Amino acid sequence: MADQRRDWDKEMAAIDHVIAKGGYVAPSGAAPVATTGGGVGAPTPAALPPPMGGRAWLGMWARTLLALGLAAGLYAWPWSRYCGLRLYWYLGAVGLLALAALWVMLVSWRRRSGLSHLLGFLILAYAVWLGASEILPRTGYAKVVRTWSCPTPPPPASSQ
């Protein structure tokens, strides 16, 4: 019954005054006390999540679709990747896919988009799988042993 003794008009006027100044009401119901340096006050704008406008949403999904396209391109990689320079190009593309997935995850985390963040996580797991399937056989971890460089062909036999 303590609520009946409160002067609600006075408290609401104080709240309206704080809102008019652009501040906020503290959880205890009292107006925040202005302090000079590091005290309790209004939250900084950097602590608030950025607004999800049309351009931000479109940019986040463009990054996600770009990473998905790169993942599909690596799935259908048209060149051999067993050894040599083509293997290094392929592993570079896999590393680029991992960076793109991290980029998608970072942007979607900031924009609070769960689906895009999940897709970024799946793309990252796919990139790790692609890289591991090429690196592990060359480091002696897997049963199949592959080499980093291509064997040199024997010199042609001279016809005399």
VOFI-842838 format. One record per residue: residue in three letters; x, y, z of N, C-alpha, C, O, CB in turn. Coordinates in steps of 0.2 Angstrom, whole numbers, padded with zeros to 4 digits, always signed. Glycine has a CB too. Example, Ala and Ser with C-alpha at 12.3 -4.5 7.8 and 13.67 -1.06 7.14 Angstrom:
BEGIN
ALA+0066-0028+0039+0062-0022+0039+0066-0016+0039+0071-0017+0042+0057-0022+0045 SER+0064-0011+0035+0068-0005+0036+0064+0000+0039+0067+0006+0040+0070-0003+0029 
This chain:
BEGIN
MET+0004-0006+0000+0000+0000+0000+0004+0006+0000+0002+0012+0001-0005+0000+0006 ALA+0011+0005-0001+0015+0011-0001+0014+0015-0007+0016+0021-0008+0022+0009-0001 ASP+0011+0012-0013+0010+0016-0019+0005+0021-0018+0005+0026-0022+0008+0011-0024 GLN+0000+0021-0013-0005+0026-0012-0002+0032-0010-0005+0038-0011-0011+0023-0008 ARG+0003+0032-0006+0006+0038-0003+0011+0042-0008+0013+0047-0007+0010+0036+0003 ARG+0012+0039-0014+0016+0042-0019+0013+0048-0022+0007+0047-0023+0019+0037-0024 ASP+0016+0053-0024+0013+0059-0028+0015+0057-0035+0020+0059-0038+0016+0065-0025 TRP+0010+0054-0039+0012+0052-0045+0012+0058-0050+0016+0057-0055+0006+0047-0048 ASP+0009+0063-0049+0009+0069-0053+0016+0072-0053+0019+0074-0058+0004+0074-0052 LYS+0019+0072-0047+0026+0075-0046+0031+0070-0050+0036+0073-0053+0027+0076-0039 GLU+0030+0064-0049+0035+0059-0052+0034+0059-0060+0039+0059-0063+0034+0052-0049 MET+0028+0059-0062+0027+0059-0069+0030+0066-0072+0033+0066-0078+0020+0059-0071 ALA+0029+0071-0069+0032+0078-0071+0040+0077-0071+0043+0080-0076+0030+0084-0066 ALA+0043+0074-0066+0050+0073-0066+0052+0069-0072+0058+0070-0075+0053+0070-0060 ILE+0049+0064-0074+0050+0059-0079+0049+0063-0086+0054+0063-0090+0046+0053-0079 ASP+0044+0067-0087+0043+0071-0093+0049+0076-0093+0051+0078-0099+0037+0075-0092 HIS+0051+0079-0088+0057+0084-0088+0063+0080-0091+0067+0083-0095+0058+0087-0081 VAL+0065+0074-0088+0071+0071-0090+0070+0069-0098+0075+0069-0102+0072+0064-0086 ILE+0064+0066-0100+0063+0065-0107+0064+0071-0111+0067+0070-0117+0056+0061-0108 ALA+0061+0076-0109+0062+0082-0113+0069+0085-0114+0071+0087-0119+0058+0088-0110 LYS+0074+0083-0109+0081+0085-0110+0084+0079-0114+0090+0081-0116+0084+0085-0103 GLY+0081+0074-0116+0084+0069-0120+0088+0063-0116+0092+0059-0118+0089+0072-0124 GLY+0086+0063-0109+0089+0058-0105+0085+0052-0104+0081+0051-0109+0091+0061-0098 TYR+0086+0048-0099+0082+0042-0098+0081+0042-0091+0084+0045-0086+0086+0036-0101 VAL+0076+0037-0089+0074+0036-0082+0078+0030-0079+0078+0025-0083+0067+0036-0081 ALA+0081+0031-0074+0085+0025-0071+0080+0020-0069+0074+0021-0067+0089+0028-0065 PRO+0082+0014-0068+0078+0008-0066+0075+0009-0060+0069+0006-0058+0081+0002-0066 SER+0078+0013-0055+0075+0014-0048+0069+0019-0049+0065+0019-0044+0080+0016-0044 GLY+0068+0022-0054+0063+0027-0055+0065+0034-0053+0061+0039-0055+0057+0025-0050 ALA+0071+0035-0051+0073+0042-0050+0077+0044-0056+0079+0040-0060+0078+0042-0044 ALA+0077+0051-0057+0081+0054-0062+0088+0053-0061+0090+0053-0056+0079+0061-0063 PRO+0092+0052-0067+0099+0051-0066+0102+0057-0064+0100+0063-0065+0102+0049-0073 VAL+0108+0056-0060+0112+0062-0057+0117+0063-0062+0121+0059-0064+0114+0060-0050 ALA+0118+0069-0064+0123+0071-0069+0130+0071-0065+0131+0074-0060+0122+0078-0071 THR+0135+0067-0068+0141+0067-0065+0146+0069-0070+0145+0069-0076+0143+0060-0062 THR+0152+0070-0068+0158+0072-0072+0163+0067-0072+0168+0067-0069+0161+0079-0070 GLY+0162+0062-0077+0167+0057-0078+0165+0050-0075+0166+0049-0069+0173+0059-0075 GLY+0163+0046-0079+0163+0039-0078+0157+0037-0073+0157+0031-0071+0169+0037-0075 GLY+0153+0041-0071+0148+0039-0066+0142+0037-0070+0142+0035-0076+0146+0045-0062 VAL+0136+0036-0066+0130+0034-0069+0127+0039-0073+0126+0045-0070+0125+0031-0064 GLY+0125+0038-0079+0122+0043-0083+0119+0040-0089+0118+0034-0089+0127+0049-0085 ALA+0118+0044-0094+0114+0041-0100+0119+0037-0104+0125+0038-0104+0112+0047-0105 PRO+0117+0032-0107+0122+0027-0111+0125+0031-0117+0121+0035-0120+0118+0021-0113 THR+0131+0029-0118+0134+0032-0124+0131+0029-0130+0128+0024-0131+0141+0031-0124 PRO+0131+0033-0136+0128+0031-0142+0131+0025-0145+0128+0021-0148+0128+0037-0147 ALA+0137+0024-0143+0141+0018-0146+0138+0011-0143+0139+0006-0146+0148+0019-0145 ALA+0135+0012-0137+0133+0006-0134+0126+0003-0137+0124-0002-0136+0132+0007-0126 LEU+0123+0008-0140+0116+0006-0143+0118+0002-0150+0122+0004-0153+0112+0012-0144 PRO+0113-0003-0151+0114-0006-0158+0112-0001-0163+0108+0003-0163+0110-0012-0158 PRO+0116-0002-0169+0114+0003-0175+0108+0001-0177+0105-0005-0177+0120+0002-0180 PRO+0104+0006-0180+0098+0005-0183+0098+0000-0189+0103+0001-0193+0094+0012-0185 MET+0093-0003-0190+0093-0008-0196+0089-0005-0201+0083-0006-0202+0089-0015-0194 GLY+0092-0001-0205+0089+0003-0211+0089-0002-0217+0091-0007-0217+0092+0009-0212 GLY+0086+0001-0222+0085-0003-0228+0092-0004-0231+0093-0010-0234+0081+0001-0233 ARG+0096+0001-0231+0103+0000-0234+0107-0005-0230+0111-0009-0233+0107+0006-0235 ALA+0107-0005-0223+0110-0009-0219+0108-0016-0220+0112-0021-0220+0110-0007-0212 TRP+0102-0017-0221+0099-0024-0222+0101-0027-0228+0103-0033-0229+0091-0024-0221 LEU+0101-0023-0234+0103-0025-0240+0110-0026-0241+0112-0031-0244+0101-0019-0245 GLY+0114-0022-0237+0121-0023-0237+0123-0030-0234+0128-0033-0236+0125-0018-0234 MET+0120-0031-0228+0121-0037-0224+0120-0043-0229+0123-0048-0229+0117-0037-0218 TRP+0114-0043-0232+0112-0049-0236+0116-0050-0242+0117-0055-0245+0104-0049-0238 ALA+0118-0044-0245+0123-0044-0251+0129-0048-0249+0132-0052-0253+0124-0037-0253 ARG+0132-0046-0243+0138-0050-0241+0137-0057-0240+0141-0061-0241+0141-0047-0234 THR+0131-0059-0237+0129-0066-0236+0129-0069-0242+0131-0075-0243+0123-0066-0232 LEU+0125-0067-0247+0125-0070-0254+0131-0070-0257+0132-0075-0261+0119-0066-0258 LEU+0136-0065-0256+0142-0066-0259+0146-0071-0257+0149-0075-0260+0146-0059-0258 ALA+0146-0072-0250+0149-0078-0247+0146-0085-0249+0150-0089-0250+0149-0077-0239 LEU+0140-0085-0250+0137-0091-0252+0139-0093-0259+0139-0098-0261+0129-0091-0252 GLY+0139-0088-0263+0141-0088-0270+0148-0091-0271+0150-0095-0275+0141-0082-0274 LEU+0153-0088-0267+0160-0091-0266+0160-0098-0264+0164-0102-0267+0164-0086-0262 ALA+0156-0100-0259+0155-0107-0257+0153-0111-0262+0156-0117-0263+0151-0107-0251 ALA+0148-0109-0266+0146-0113-0272+0151-0114-0277+0152-0119-0280+0139-0110-0275 GLY+0155-0109-0278+0160-0109-0283+0166-0113-0281+0169-0117-0286+0163-0102-0284 LEU+0167-0114-0275+0172-0118-0273+0170-0126-0273+0174-0130-0274+0175-0117-0266 TYR+0163-0127-0272+0161-0133-0273+0161-0136-0280+0163-0142-0281+0153-0133-0271 ALA+0161-0131-0285+0161-0133-0292+0168-0131-0295+0168-0129-0301+0156-0130-0296 TRP+0173-0131-0291+0180-0129-0293+0182-0133-0299+0183-0139-0299+0185-0130-0288 PRO+0183-0129-0305+0184-0133-0311+0191-0136-0313+0192-0140-0317+0182-0128-0317 TRP+0196-0133-0309+0203-0135-0310+0205-0141-0305+0202-0142-0300+0207-0129-0310 SER+0210-0144-0307+0213-0149-0302+0216-0145-0297+0218-0140-0297+0218-0154-0306 ARG+0216-0149-0291+0219-0146-0285+0223-0151-0281+0224-0150-0275+0214-0143-0280 TYR+0226-0155-0285+0230-0160-0281+0237-0158-0279+0240-0161-0275+0231-0166-0286 CYS+0240-0154-0283+0247-0152-0281+0249-0145-0285+0245-0143-0289+0252-0157-0283 GLY+0254-0142-0283+0257-0137-0286+0253-0130-0285+0250-0129-0280+0258-0138-0293 LEU+0254-0126-0290+0251-0119-0290+0244-0119-0289+0241-0115-0286+0254-0115-0296 ARG+0241-0124-0293+0233-0124-0293+0231-0126-0286+0225-0123-0284+0231-0129-0298 LEU+0234-0130-0282+0233-0131-0275+0233-0125-0271+0229-0124-0267+0237-0137-0272 TYR+0238-0121-0272+0239-0115-0268+0234-0110-0269+0231-0106-0265+0246-0112-0269 TRP+0232-0109-0276+0226-0105-0278+0220-0107-0274+0216-0103-0272+0225-0105-0285 TYR+0219-0114-0274+0213-0116-0271+0213-0115-0264+0207-0113-0261+0212-0124-0272 LEU+0218-0116-0260+0218-0115-0253+0218-0107-0252+0215-0105-0246+0225-0117-0250 GLY+0220-0103-0256+0219-0096-0255+0212-0094-0256+0209-0090-0252+0223-0092-0261 ALA+0208-0097-0260+0201-0096-0261+0197-0099-0255+0192-0096-0253+0198-0099-0268 VAL+0200-0104-0252+0196-0107-0246+0198-0102-0240+0193-0101-0236+0199-0114-0244 GLY+0204-0099-0240+0205-0094-0235+0201-0088-0236+0198-0085-0231+0212-0092-0235 LEU+0200-0086-0242+0196-0080-0243+0188-0082-0241+0185-0077-0239+0196-0078-0251 LEU+0186-0088-0242+0179-0090-0240+0179-0089-0233+0174-0087-0230+0178-0097-0243 ALA+0184-0092-0229+0184-0091-0222+0183-0084-0219+0180-0082-0215+0190-0095-0219 LEU+0187-0080-0223+0187-0072-0221+0180-0069-0223+0177-0065-0219+0192-0069-0224 ALA+0177-0071-0228+0170-0069-0230+0165-0071-0225+0161-0068-0223+0169-0071-0237 ALA+0166-0077-0223+0161-0080-0218+0162-0076-0211+0157-0075-0208+0162-0088-0216 LEU+0168-0075-0209+0169-0071-0203+0166-0064-0204+0163-0061-0199+0176-0070-0201 TRP+0167-0061-0210+0164-0054-0211+0156-0054-0211+0153-0050-0208+0166-0052-0218 VAL+0153-0060-0214+0146-0060-0213+0144-0061-0206+0139-0058-0204+0144-0066-0217 MET+0148-0065-0202+0146-0066-0195+0146-0060-0191+0142-0058-0187+0150-0071-0192 LEU+0151-0056-0192+0152-0049-0189+0147-0044-0190+0144-0041-0186+0159-0046-0190 VAL+0145-0044-0197+0140-0039-0199+0133-0041-0196+0129-0037-0194+0140-0038-0206 SER+0132-0048-0197+0125-0050-0195+0125-0050-0187+0119-0049-0184+0124-0057-0197 TRP+0130-0050-0183+0130-0050-0176+0128-0043-0174+0124-0041-0170+0137-0052-0173 ARG+0131-0038-0178+0130-0031-0176+0123-0029-0178+0120-0025-0175+0135-0026-0180 ARG+0120-0032-0183+0113-0030-0186+0108-0035-0182+0102-0034-0184+0113-0031-0193 ARG+0110-0039-0178+0105-0044-0174+0101-0048-0179+0095-0049-0178+0101-0040-0170 SER+0104-0051-0184+0101-0055-0189+0103-0062-0188+0109-0064-0190+0102-0053-0196 GLY+0099-0066-0185+0101-0073-0183+0102-0078-0189+0106-0082-0189+0095-0076-0179 LEU+0097-0077-0194+0098-0081-0200+0104-0080-0204+0108-0085-0206+0092-0080-0205 SER+0106-0074-0205+0112-0072-0208+0118-0074-0204+0123-0077-0207+0113-0065-0210 HIS+0118-0074-0198+0123-0076-0193+0124-0084-0194+0130-0086-0194+0122-0074-0186 LEU+0119-0087-0194+0119-0094-0194+0122-0097-0201+0126-0101-0201+0112-0097-0193 LEU+0120-0093-0206+0123-0095-0213+0130-0093-0213+0134-0097-0216+0119-0091-0218 GLY+0132-0088-0210+0140-0086-0209+0143-0092-0206+0149-0094-0207+0141-0080-0206 PHE+0140-0094-0200+0143-0100-0196+0144-0106-0201+0149-0109-0200+0140-0101-0190 LEU+0139-0108-0204+0139-0114-0209+0144-0113-0214+0147-0118-0216+0132-0115-0212 ILE+0145-0107-0217+0150-0106-0222+0157-0106-0219+0161-0109-0223+0149-0099-0225 LEU+0158-0104-0213+0164-0105-0210+0166-0112-0209+0172-0114-0210+0164-0101-0203 ALA+0161-0116-0206+0162-0123-0205+0164-0127-0212+0168-0131-0212+0156-0126-0202 TYR+0160-0125-0217+0162-0127-0224+0169-0126-0226+0172-0130-0229+0157-0125-0229 ALA+0171-0120-0225+0178-0118-0227+0183-0121-0223+0188-0123-0226+0179-0110-0226 VAL+0182-0123-0217+0186-0127-0213+0187-0134-0215+0192-0137-0215+0184-0126-0205 TRP+0181-0136-0217+0181-0143-0220+0184-0144-0226+0188-0148-0227+0173-0146-0221 LEU+0183-0139-0231+0187-0139-0237+0195-0138-0236+0198-0142-0239+0185-0133-0242 GLY+0197-0134-0232+0204-0133-0230+0207-0139-0227+0212-0142-0229+0205-0127-0226 ALA+0203-0142-0223+0206-0148-0219+0206-0154-0224+0211-0158-0223+0201-0150-0213 SER+0202-0155-0228+0202-0160-0233+0208-0160-0238+0209-0165-0241+0195-0161-0237 GLU+0210-0154-0239+0216-0153-0243+0223-0153-0239+0228-0156-0241+0216-0147-0247 ILE+0223-0151-0233+0229-0150-0229+0231-0156-0225+0236-0158-0225+0228-0144-0224 LEU+0226-0159-0222+0227-0165-0218+0231-0171-0222+0235-0174-0219+0221-0168-0215 PRO+0229-0172-0228+0233-0178-0231+0240-0176-0233+0244-0180-0234+0229-0180-0238 ARG+0241-0170-0233+0248-0167-0235+0252-0167-0229+0258-0166-0229+0248-0161-0239 THR+0249-0167-0223+0253-0166-0217+0254-0173-0213+0257-0173-0208+0250-0161-0212 GLY+0252-0178-0216+0253-0185-0213+0247-0187-0208+0248-0192-0205+0259-0185-0210 TYR+0242-0183-0208+0237-0185-0203+0232-0190-0205+0230-0194-0202+0233-0178-0201 ALA+0231-0190-0212+0226-0194-0215+0229-0200-0217+0235-0201-0218+0222-0191-0220 LYS+0225-0205-0219+0228-0212-0222+0230-0211-0229+0236-0213-0231+0222-0217-0222 VAL+0227-0207-0233+0229-0205-0239+0235-0200-0239+0234-0195-0236+0224-0203-0244 VAL+0240-0201-0242+0246-0196-0242+0246-0193-0249+0247-0196-0254+0253-0200-0241 ARG+0247-0186-0249+0247-0182-0255+0253-0178-0254+0256-0177-0248+0241-0178-0256 THR+0256-0175-0259+0261-0170-0259+0259-0163-0260+0254-0162-0263+0267-0172-0264 TRP+0263-0158-0258+0262-0151-0259+0264-0149-0267+0260-0146-0270+0265-0147-0254 SER+0269-0152-0269+0271-0150-0276+0271-0156-0280+0271-0162-0278+0279-0148-0276 CYS+0270-0154-0287+0269-0160-0292+0276-0163-0293+0281-0160-0293+0266-0157-0298 PRO+0276-0169-0294+0282-0173-0296+0284-0170-0303+0280-0169-0308+0281-0180-0296 THR+0290-0170-0304+0293-0167-0310+0293-0173-0315+0295-0179-0313+0300-0164-0310 PRO+0291-0172-0321+0291-0178-0326+0298-0179-0328+0302-0175-0328+0287-0176-0332 PRO+0299-0186-0330+0306-0188-0332+0307-0184-0338+0303-0183-0343+0306-0195-0333 PRO+0314-0183-0340+0316-0180-0346+0314-0184-0352+0315-0190-0351+0323-0178-0346 PRO+0312-0181-0357+0311-0185-0363+0317-0189-0366+0322-0187-0365+0308-0181-0369 ALA+0316-0195-0368+0321-0199-0370+0323-0197-0377+0319-0195-0381+0319-0207-0371 SER+0330-0196-0378+0332-0194-0384+0332-0199-0389+0334-0205-0388+0340-0191-0383 SER+0330-0197-0395+0330-0202-0400+0336-0201-0405+0336-0197-0409+0323-0202-0404 GLN+0341-0206-0404+0347-0205-0409+0347-0211-0413+0352-0212-0417+0353-0204-0405 
